[in-house]
Every structure is written in structure tokens, then in C-alpha cells.
Amino acid sequence: MRRKIESFGDNIGLEKYRTFGSEMKNPSPIELGSALENVAALVPFDFQLSTRIVFGPGSVDRLGELAKELGGSRALVVSDPGIVRAGHVEHGLRALRSAGIETRLFDGARENPTTVEVDLGVAAATEFRPDVLIGLGGGSSLDCAKGINFVFTNGGRMQDYWGIGKAIRPMLPMIAVPTTAGTGSELQSFALITDPRTHLKMACGDTKAKCRVAILDPQLTLTQPAQVTALTGIDALSHALETYVTMSRNPVSLLYSREAWRLLAVNFRRVLDEPDDLAARAAMQWGAGLAGLAIENSMLGGCHALANPLTAAYGIAHGQAVGVVLPHVIRYNGLEFDSWYAELTDAVGEDVAVGNASSGLAEFIERMLIAAGLTTTLRALDVDPQRLPELAEQASRQWTAKHNPRPLDAATLLELYRNAY
């Protein structure tokens, strides 16, 4: 509890994080949680909700109207072939054209977009010269659209924007239309783009990259294949859980994390069992969006640090990679922060005492993985155990690792991988 906090620098709130442990002798889990909760209120934050949220069935029909309000006359729509086949892209294009907006489609987005897809999209934008961008699809399409926005408006290459606040010039107004309930990218200022040479996921964040409008139309999520529903749902659950316990958490992020968890934990099983339940789909989409807002305000933790190298090295889908390590990260963090997890158990009806809330939540996630038809071990995913030290070293360099509530280094991450194996 006395390790240096690096995420927001030295200030009164973080100084209390460093020193309060020395003022409490043998605190109980309840006393520890109470003290930390009080400290969380002191953590500085800079909150600005600059994205307009338009929510409800059929709201995609307003796409043209909303683009027009942003001054749009030429829209580049960024999506992927699967969303095109589902008919959602044509729906969006019709809405834009009905408002008199000229359109061009770039459907080259792919899962876990790389700089290659971004560069192809920039070439399309350079030829078309849009004045508004539309990201229509899953989180990968939205991230790809943001990446295109960075390079098209500010020049250079995607690697130049790895980090926070690297864009100098204004960016095009962007509208996000998510067709899944997972990443919450529509309400974040970060684009996650993979460098194909290093296989590292680059988190490129800038307030200029925030979408001006997010259209949350739950009807668009009804066409998700069962596997996509499972993968994105687990990802959203992980976002709610991880943001709730990061060292950067604050009063704003806690509100979003808690409500996201309440919606997602209850409705995930419902959308698995009843995929046509629009109310459950709507709850999942809104919960994923709230979790995205939580990420924007508190970052993520060790789970995503462990998951990203698995995706890069083995092509494991992000939701599966997150799911297989999440229970082990919960148990690891719960050794010191069990009282934080205890605040979330009511939402899932877990009859667990404060002393083992983290174990109860870890078991809940494992049950959800099984219900979703996903794998619970790295062995079943054919991960080579000889490569675990290499993966752990890569995980230690992930940007999310430093926000985990308990310290993480390569040795600790290796042990977590071995637990998941």
C-alpha cells in the first residue's frame, strides 16, 4: 500500500494513499476499505463529458440529422465487412444521404486494428476529403476511425500519437455508432491501435479524439452472433470490474463503474439465453458505454496488461484473452482490496462475506465464461507454457499495468499467467 503512485503525480490525495497505511496498525478489511474509500474522494480528477449521447431503439435514423448539426457535408463511414453484411452500414448511409450528405465507405477495419488499416483509411480520407467521420461497428471500427482521424488531421504516423495529448491540430468531428456492447470506445478519447512490427497495442489518447456524438441504438446489437455477444460482454464486465479498483479511481469513475457493473452483471446472462431480448440488449449497451466512461476517468489494470500480449502473440480474441485471466487478477488484487470488491457483490446476488468477496466475484466470472461457451484456461487455448516468461515481460510494459491496485512486475505477471494456465 506504500508503493509510489505514478498515474497522476504528487498531490495531497495520492500522498495520503502512500502514507495512510503507516497510520493504521493491523486494519481489518472493513477499516481498510473505509479508509481507502475516504481517500478516493481526495484523488484529483478532471472531468469533462464532451460527447453527446443519443440513446434508444431506432436512434441510428438520426445519423444524418446529427452529422448535419456538426456542419457535415461529406462523411467518411468507417466499418468492417461483417457490419456491411448485417445491413447496418447501408442503414447508416441512407440516413446520411437523406440529409443531403455525400458519403464514402471505408470498410477496411479489422479486429484489433493495426497501423496498416489506419494507413489505408487515411488514404481513403485523403482522396475523399471528408469534413465528418462516422465510426459504425464494433470497438475495432471505432478505434480505426479515431486512428484515421489522428493521422489525417495531424499528419505523421500512428506511432507519433502513442501516449496522451500528442495531437497539435484540431481533429474532424466524429460520430460513433456502436453495433456491439463491449469496448465503450464511443465514450473514450483513446484509440487502441496495434503496431504490427512490435505487436504492442498503442493507446493513443487525446481529448480532441473524443466523439462529438455517440448514437446508442440497441436494435443494432440484435444481429450480433452469439460468439460476439459473449466476447464483447465479458470485455464490458472486465471494464466495470477493473475500473472499480484501479489506483486512478475517483468519485466520478466509481459512479460509472458501479452502475455499469449493476447493468452488465444482471443482463449478460439474459442476452446469452434470450438474444432477442431488446431490454437486456439496451442494458448491456448502456452498461458498456458507462464502463467506457469509467475507463476514460480511471484507466484499466492488470487484466488488460495480461490480455494484450495473448492477443498479439496468439491471435486470441480480446474478450477471451481478458476472460481467461480476469478471475486470477481479481483474486490477486483481493488479497489487499477485498473490501472494494465486496461493494459489488450485491449486483450478482453473491452470498459472500466481506473477507472473500473477491473469490466470489472470480467464481462468478468463471461461471459466466462457461455459460458463454468461452475457455477458462490458457492450456485449452494452446498457449505454449515455455513462452509465458516472454509474455509476462511484454505484459509488464503495457500501459494499464501501472494502474493496478497491487504492484505488478514481470515476475508477478508470470505467476498470474501460470495460475491461468
N, C-alpha and C positions, 0 to 999 in steps of 0.2 A: 504493500500500500504506500510505500515511501519512494517508489521509483519516480524518476523525473517525468513530468508530463510535458510532451513536446508539441501537442497539437495546436495550442493557442498561445504559447509563450508564458512568460512570468506575469502573474497578476494575482490579485488577492484571492480569487476563487480557487485557482489552481494551487496557490501556496497553502491554502487550507487542506487541499487534497493531500499535499505532501506531508503535512505535519500533524494532522489530527490524530493519526494512529498512535503517535507517541504520547498523546494526552489521554488515551483510553487504555486502561490495563485490562487485558483479557475480556474484551467486549463480547457480549452474546451476539448471535446473528441478528436478533431484533435491534439491539443497540447499535450495531454496526450499520445496519440498513438505515436506521433512523438518522444517524449522523451523516451518512453519505447523501441521503435524500435532502437534508438541510443544506449540505454543501452544494448540491446540484443547483439549488436556487441562486447560488453565488457565481456560477460559471458564466462568464460573459458570452453574449451571443449578439449577432447582428441579423435580425430577421426582416426579410423583405419578400412578401408574396406578390410577385410581379406578373404571375401568369393568371390570365382569366380562365376560369374553369366553367365549361358548359357541359352539364351532365343530364342524361336522360335518354330513354329509347327514342330513336329517330333523330337525335341531335346532329348526326352527320349531314342531314339535309340542309343544315345551316352553314355548311362549309364555305360556299360561295359568298354568302352574305357577310360572314366573319372575315374572309380574306379581303373583301371589298372595303370593309371598315378599316383595315390596316393599310389601305392605299394600294392594294394589289391589283395588277392588271395582267401580269404574266407569272404563272405559278409553275414551278418545277415540283412534281409529285415524286417522292422517293418511296419505293416499296420493294417487294420481292415477288418472285413468280408465284408462290403459293397464295399470296393475298390477291394477286391478279386473278388466279383461277377461281378463288372463292367469290369473285364478283364485287368485292368491296372497293377496289380501285376504280372500276367503271362507275360505281355509285358516286364516289367522291368526284370523279372527273365531270360527271353530269351536273352535280351541284355547282361546281366551279364555272362550267360553261354557261349554265343558266343565268349566272350573274354577270355574264359578259367577259369572263376572264379567260385569256388564252392559256393553254396548258401544254405541258410536255411531261411525259412519263420517263423516269429512270427507274427501272425495276431490277437493278443490279445489286441491291442489298442482299447480304447473306448472313447466316447465323454467325455471331461473333465477328462482326465486320473488321476487315483489315484495312491498312492504308491503300491496298490495291483497289478495293471497292470505292473508297473515298476519292481516289485519284480519277477513277472512271466517272464518278458522279460530278467531280469538278470540271472534267472535260465537257460533260453534257451541259452543265450550267454555263460554262464559258461560251459555248455555241448558242445557247438559248437566251441568255441574259435575263434571268427571272428577277422580279422585284419582291417575290414572296416564296418561301419554301413550305412545302407540306410533307410532313413525315407521316405516312399511312401504313401501319402494320404493327408488328411486334417491336420489342425493345431494340432489336438489331436494326430495323428500318429507321427508327427514331434516332438512334445513335449515329447511323450512317449519315442521315440528313444533317445532324448537328456538325459532324466532321466535315461534310461538304461546305457547310456554312463558314466554318473557321477558315478553310484554305481558300475558298472562292473570294471571300471578302477581305482577307488579310494577307493572302499570298503565302509563299513558302511551302512547307510540307507539314504533315500532321504531327510529326515528331517535335516540331517547334512549339507546339501548344501543350505538351505533356507537363502537367502541373496546374497551377491556378493563376488566372489573370494574365495570360500571355498575349491575348489579342489586343491590338492597339486601336484598330479602326472599328467603327460600328459594323454590326452584322445584319443580315437580312431578317425581317420579321418572319417567324416560323410558327406554323400551326401544327400541333401534334394530334394525330387521330389513332390512338392505340386500338389494336384489334385483339389484344390478349390482356390478361390480368396478371402481370408479373413484375416487370422491372421498375415500373413507376418512372421511367425515363422522361415521360411527358411533363413531369413536375420537378425535374432536376436540371442543373446548369452544366452537368458533366456529360461528355461523350466518351464512351469506352471503346477504344479502337486498338486492335492488336497490331503490333509490329511483326510482320511475317518473318523478318530476319532473326529477331531475338525471341519471338514468341511471347513477349511480355504484353499484357494488357495495359495500355496507356490511358490513364484517367485525365482527360483534358477538360478542365473546368474554367468557366468564365461567366460572370453574370450576363454578359452580352449574348451568351448562347441560350439563355432561358427562352422557352417557347412563349410567345405572346399570348397564345390561346391553346388550351388543351380541351379537345372535344371527347368526352367520355360517353360513348354510346354503347350500352351493354348488349344491344342486339348484335353488334359486330362480333362479340365474343362467342355467340352461339355456334358458329361454324368451326370453332377450334377442334381439331382432332383430340381424341381422349388423351393421347400422349402429350400433346402441347398443353392441355389443361392441367395435367399432372405436373409437368416440369415447371411451368410458369407459376402454378400455385405454390409449390414448395419454395421456389425462389422468393415469392412475396412473403411467405411465412418467415423465411430466414431474415428478410429485411426488417420485419417488425421486431423479431427477437433480438437481432444483433444491434439495431439502433437503440434498443431499450437499455443496453448495458455498456455502451462504449464510454470511453473516458471523456469524450466530447459532448456527451448528452447534456441537455439543458432543459429548462421548463417548456420551451416550445417543442423541441424534438420529442420529449416524453409524452406530450399530449397526442402528437401524431402517431407515435409508436404504439401507445396503449390502445387507441381507437382502431388502428389498423389491425392489431392482433385480435381484438374483440370480434371484428368483422370476418377476418380471414380464418381464424381457428374454428369458428362455428360453421362457416359456409363452404369451406374447402371440401369436406366430405359430401356435402349436399350436391355440389356441381359434379363430383365424381359419380355419384349414384343417380342423379337426375340432371343430365346435361342440358335439358331444355328448360330448366327452372330459371326464368328470367330474373326473378327477385334475387336468387342466390348469385347469379352471374353479376348482377348490378352491385351486390355487396362485395363480391370479390374484386371487381374493377375499382370501386371506390376505395376499398381497403388497400389495394396495391398502390393506388395513387397517394394515399395518405402515408404509406410506408416510404414512397419515393420522396415525399416532403420531409419525412424523418431523416432519410439519408442526407438530404440537402443540408440539414441542420446539425447532424451529429456524426456523419460518416458511418462506416461499417467496421467489422472486426476480423478476428482470426479465421472465421469460417470462409469468408471470401478470399482471404490470403491463401488458404489451403486449396480452395476450389479452382482458382485460375490456372495454376500450373497443371492440374489434371486435364483441364480442357485444352490447354496449349500442347501438352505432350501426347495425349491420347485421343483427342477429339471428343471427349466425354461431354455430353450436353451440359450446359451450365447448371440447370436445375438439378440434374442428377449428381453432378460433382458437389454442389452445395449440400444436397440432402445427405450424401453418404458421410460427410464429415461433421455436419451440424450437431448431431447428438453428442459427439465426443468433445466438441468445443463447449457446449453447454455444461457438461459435467466438469470440464476443466475449470471454467470460469466460476462454476457454482461452489468450488472449494472456498472461495472468498466472498462471492457475491450472491449467495443463495437467496438472501432476503429480497434482492431485486427481482429475481425470477419468481419468487413467491407471490409478488404483486400481480402476476399474470395468470396464475393457475385457475382462478375463478372462471375465466372465459371458457376453459375446456372441461370444467367440471371435475378437475383432478382432485381427488381427496388425498392430498399430500400435506404433511406437516411442513412448517417453515424450514425445518432442518434438512429436508430432502426434496425441496421444490424443483431444483434443477434436474434431479434424477427423474422426477415425474414428467417434466416437460421433455426431457430427452426421450423417454419411452413413448410419449405422445407423438413426437416427430417420427420415431421408428414405426409406429403403427400407421401413421399417415403415409409413409413411404411404401409400406406393404400394401395398403389399401389402393394406392395409386399405381401399383404394379412396377415400382422402381426398386432398384437394388440397394441393399444396406451394407455391403462390404466392398472394399477395393479388390479383394480376391476375385469376386464374381465379375468385376469389370475388367479382369485380365491385366491389372496393373502389375508390373514387374517389381517384386519386393526389393530387388537389387538397385532399383532406381529411386527408392524412397529418399535416401540422403540427398541426391541431386534435386529432387522435387522440393524437399524441405529447405534447401538453400535458396531455391527460386521463390518459395513462399515467404521467406524472411525478407525478401526485397520488395514484396507487394506493399503498396501504399496503405492498405487497410490494416496491416498487421500492427502498426504503431498505435492504433486507436482501440485495440483490445483492452479490456479492463485489467487482465492479468498479463504480465510480461511475456513476450513471445520472442524466442530466438530460434536459430536453425535446429538446435538440439530438442527444444520443446516441441517444435512443429513436427520433427521427425517422430517423436513419441506419439503425437496425435495421429499421424499417418499410420503408424503401426497399430494403434488402437482400432483404427477404422479398417485395417486390413483383414 
